[in-house]
């Protein structure tokens, strides 16, 4: 999802949370604040002319909050290279936790 605008990514999150079964896993990649330090920004400025709007930044906190409100628990994240920068890969698992305490 690193090239998608933030509202499109939020729609994807909604759909993933809706479709995944309890105990199912959600895994996706996105560009977060941790992917765009000064070196990465310079690399994108040099190479990014052909990418148009790419990459699009997604707030870590927005993604965490949106998915957690939909009963998806954050499992972890890690970085992977995506030239000329890097991506953050995120993992969630669907739970019934929020439904059980309501």
DAWOQUI-V923454 format. One line per field, one symbol per residue. phi: phi as a letter, one per 40 degrees, with the letter a starting at -180 (. if undefined). psi: psi as a letter, one per 20 degrees, with the letter a starting at -180 (. if undefined). A space follows every 50 residues. Layout:
phi->???
psi->???
//
This chain:
phi->.cbcccccccccddcccccccdgcbbbabacbdccbcdccccccccccdc cfcccbcbcdcccccccccbgbccbiaacbcaccbabbcbbbbcbbdccc cc
psi->jijqqhhgghgggggghhhqrpjqqpprqroahiimagggggghhgiihi idjprppppghggggghhikkopphrrrqqqnpjcrqppqpqpprjghhh i.
//
